[in-house]
């Protein structure tokens, strides 16, 4: 799906579900990983995650567009457009938009380099960085920590 097809899809969804036109621009953002889309308050344009433009994610894409259009229309009407606002939640439910962007495998996995274990209670502490075992103790029982594995 290219820029013009996405623009047309957003305009159609806006007229069909919100009965209001979308008159601003939709942009494709290839750098997004954890979010499905973004509404900009200053110039009212929408950004959509490029990964959701694949044909197998079309249902997710429609839900994301509905979500961003809820922000757009409520902001222009002067109503509560933030996630916490009642107006936003009710409108999103009416148009059956997605509340969260689905995980399609783009999130980065944390890679732990060190694993510490408490000598008293056996609680594990996976860590990215090395820590001073003479200075830090277990948060549960205050026991001594021991380096279990050095994965580096």
C-alpha positions in Angstrom: 0.0 0.0 0.0 1.4 3.4 -1.0 0.8 6.9 0.3 -2.2 7.7 -2.0 -4.0 4.4 -1.2 -3.5 5.0 2.5 -4.8 8.5 2.2 -7.9 7.3 0.4 -8.5 4.5 3.0 -8.3 7.0 5.9 -10.7 9.4 4.2 -13.2 6.5 3.5 -13.0 5.3 7.1 -13.5 8.8 8.4 -16.6 9.3 6.4 -18.0 5.9 7.0 -17.5 5.6 10.8 -17.3 9.2 12.0 -19.5 10.9 9.3 -16.9 13.7 9.1 -14.2 14.3 6.4 -10.5 13.9 7.0 -8.9 16.9 5.2 -5.3 16.6 6.3 -2.4 14.4 5.3 -1.5 10.9 6.2 2.2 9.9 6.2 3.9 6.6 6.4 6.5 6.3 9.1 9.0 3.5 8.6 10.8 4.0 11.9 7.9 3.1 14.2 8.2 -0.2 16.0 6.0 -0.2 19.2 3.2 2.1 18.1 0.7 1.7 15.3 0.2 5.3 14.5 0.4 8.9 15.8 -1.8 12.0 15.6 0.0 15.4 15.6 -1.8 18.1 17.5 0.1 21.0 15.8 -0.7 20.3 12.1 -3.3 17.6 12.4 -1.6 15.0 10.2 -1.5 11.3 11.0 1.5 9.0 10.8 0.9 5.2 10.3 3.5 2.5 11.0 4.7 1.1 7.7 4.8 -2.4 9.0 1.0 -2.6 9.3 0.6 -1.8 5.6 1.2 -5.4 4.6 -1.9 -7.2 3.3 -2.0 -9.7 6.2 -2.3 -6.9 8.8 -5.2 -5.1 7.1 -7.6 -5.7 10.0 -5.1 -4.3 12.4 -4.5 -1.3 10.1 -8.2 -0.4 10.1 -8.3 -0.5 13.9 -5.2 1.7 14.2 -6.7 4.2 11.7 -9.9 4.4 13.7 -7.9 5.0 16.9 -6.0 7.9 15.4 -9.1 9.3 13.8 -10.7 9.3 17.3 -7.8 11.6 18.5 -8.2 13.7 15.4 -12.0 14.3 15.4 -12.2 14.8 19.2 -9.4 17.3 19.2 -11.0 19.3 16.4 -14.3 19.3 18.3 -12.7 20.5 21.5 -13.6 17.4 23.4 -11.4 15.0 25.4 -9.0 13.5 22.9 -6.4 11.8 25.2 -6.4 8.1 26.1 -7.6 8.8 29.7 -10.6 10.9 28.7 -14.1 9.5 28.8 -15.0 11.0 25.4 -12.1 9.2 23.7 -13.0 5.8 25.3 -16.6 6.0 24.4 -16.0 7.1 20.8 -13.3 4.4 20.3 -15.8 1.8 21.6 -18.6 3.1 19.2 -16.4 2.7 16.1 -14.7 -0.5 17.4 -11.2 0.8 17.1 -8.2 -0.8 18.6 -7.1 0.4 22.1 -3.5 -0.8 21.7 -1.3 -1.6 18.7 -0.9 -5.4 18.4 2.5 -6.9 18.7 3.6 -8.3 15.4 7.1 -9.1 16.4 8.8 -5.8 16.1 9.6 -5.2 19.7 13.2 -5.7 20.7 14.1 -8.5 23.1 16.2 -7.6 26.1 19.5 -9.4 26.2 20.7 -10.0 29.8 24.4 -10.4 30.2 24.6 -11.3 33.9 22.4 -13.4 36.1 22.7 -13.0 39.9 21.1 -15.2 42.5 20.4 -14.5 46.2 22.2 -17.0 48.5 19.4 -16.9 51.1 16.1 -17.1 49.2 17.3 -18.1 45.7 15.7 -15.1 43.9 17.2 -14.5 40.4 18.2 -11.0 39.2 18.9 -10.8 35.4 21.0 -7.8 34.7 22.3 -5.9 31.6 25.3 -4.5 33.5 27.6 -5.9 36.1 26.9 -4.9 39.7 29.0 -4.7 42.9 28.0 -7.7 45.0 29.6 -6.2 48.1 27.5 -3.1 47.9 24.1 -4.5 46.7 21.9 -7.0 48.4 18.7 -8.9 47.7 15.6 -6.7 47.6 13.4 -9.4 49.3 15.5 -10.8 52.1 18.7 -8.6 52.2 20.8 -11.7 51.5 24.1 -11.7 49.6 24.1 -11.9 45.8 26.3 -14.3 43.9 27.1 -14.1 40.1 25.4 -17.2 38.7 26.1 -16.8 35.0 28.2 -14.5 33.0 26.7 -14.6 29.5 29.1 -12.1 28.0 
